Amino acid sequence: MERSQAPRMRLEPWSDEGGLALLLRLNTPEMTAHLGGPETHEKVRDRHRRYLELDDKGRMFRITLDGETAGSIGFWETTWQGETVWETGWGVLPEFQGRGVAADAARLVADEARAAGRHAHLHAFPATDHAASNAVCRKAGFTLCGEATIEYPKGNWHPCNDWRLALD
């Protein structure tokens, strides 16, 4: 009898190879509905450049599932309530959604943030009405700290949930 194996997920470091193309695939009205809408091509290129230049201020990854690109995830420094913390965010391509990819990737990126040291917590700030991203936080082991209002992108204030994961 043949046994099927679970898909193998990996986080691949962000690179020029495929990074910009992935960001362009994620830059659709459906994928950015909770983030203020699609960015211009120029802003997507700037984002790609920033991801490549994070250095010790964080890391971005391409999520792969059995070698196929499934999305992106990363962590970066931010100041939250007077404390420097890691923040995380992700985007999973539509054809991979609903399969636990984001939650598994969030657990893996938490391991990466923990290994990077520097900060005691990893935060995620999904929009309060984004049920899928809030479920990802819950499934990945984050604790809901409450509601907040954040600015993202610049000039766009919206309600979000503050989810926190202890890294120590």
N, C-alpha and C positions, 0 to 999 in steps of 0.2 A: 504494500500500500504506500502510495506517495504522500508525503506530509508537506504541507505548505509552511513556509517560514514567515515569521512576522517581517514586515518591511524594515529595512535598515535605514535609520535616520542619522544624518551627520550634519554638523555645523562646519561649513567651509569658510575660511577667512575671506573677507571681502577683497576683491581684486578687480583690476581693469577688465579681465576676461569674464564677460557675462554680467558684471555688476550693473553697468549702465542699462543694458538691455532688460535686466530684471526690473530695475526701477521704472523703466518706461512701461513695462507690462503691468506693474502695480499702480500706475498713475491713471486710473480710470475713474469715472464718476462713481461707480459702484464701490470700488476699493477705497476711495477717499471721502465717502459721504460723511463720515464722522470726524474728518480731519480738515474740513474747510474746502473740499473739492480738489480737483486735479491742479497740479502746478504747471507752469509754463515749461517748455523744453529746457530753457536756460536755467530755471530753478532746479530742475531734475539733475542737470549736469553739475550744478553747484553742490547739490546734496551728495552726489556720487563722489565728487572731489573731497568733500568734508569727511565722508566715510573712509576714504583712503588715507586721510591725514589725522585720524583720531589719536594715534600714538598711545600714550599711557592714559589718555582721558577717556578711554573706552575702546570697544571693538564692535565691528559689524560683521555679520555672517550671512552667507547664503545657506538656506535650509535645503538639504537634499534628501530625497527619499528614494532608496535604491538607485542612486546616481542621477535621478531627475531633479531639476530645480523645482522646489515647491514653494519658496518664498524667501523672506528675509527676516532677520531678528538681530538685535544687538543690545548693547548697554553703553551708557555714556554718563559722564558727570553732569549733575545739575544741583542747584541749591534749592532745597525745599524746607520751608519753615526754619530758616537760619542754619541749616545743616547741609553739608555737602554729602550727597548720596549718589548711588547709581540709579539711573532710570532705564527702563527697558521699553521697547515697542517692537511690533512685528507686523508683517503682512503676509498672508498665505494666499497663493493664487487660487481662483475659484475652483478649478478642477481638483484641488487637494483639500478643500474645506470640508468640515463635517467628519473628519477621520481622526481627530485628535492630534493633528500635526502641530498646531500652535501650542497646545499644552505641553506636549513632549519637548518641543523646541524651547519653551520657556524654562522647563526644568534643566535642560542642557545649558542654556545661557546663564542661569543662576549659578551653575557649577563653574562656568567661566568667570563670572563676576567674583565669585568666592575665591577662586584661584588668583585673580588679579589683586586681591587684598584691597587695601586702602579705605574701604567704606563698609560700615556694618549692615547697611540695608540696601535692598534693591526695590525700587518702586515702579509701579505701572499706573497710568492715569487714563483708563478708557472712559469714553463718554458714558454718562449715567444711563443713556438709552441704548447703548451698544451691548445687547444681551450676550452676543457671542464672545466678545473680548472680556467681558466681566466673568463669563463662565470659564474662560481660559485661565484667568487669575485664580479663581477658586480651585480648579482642577490641578493647577501647578503648585498649590500649597501656599499662596499668598493670603494674608489676612486683610480683611476690609477695615480700614481705619476711619472711613467716613467720606462724606462728599466735600468737594472743593470746586473752585472755579479757576481754570487755568487759561492762559493765552497761548493758543496754537492754531494755526500759524500766527505770526505777528499781526496784531490788530483784531484777532478773532477769539473772543472770550467765550468759553462754554463750560457747562457743568460737567464734572467728571467724578469718578470714584477714585479715591486714593487707596491703592492696594500696596501692602508692604510685605517683604519677605526678609527675615533675619538671615544674614550670611555667616554669622559666627556660631 
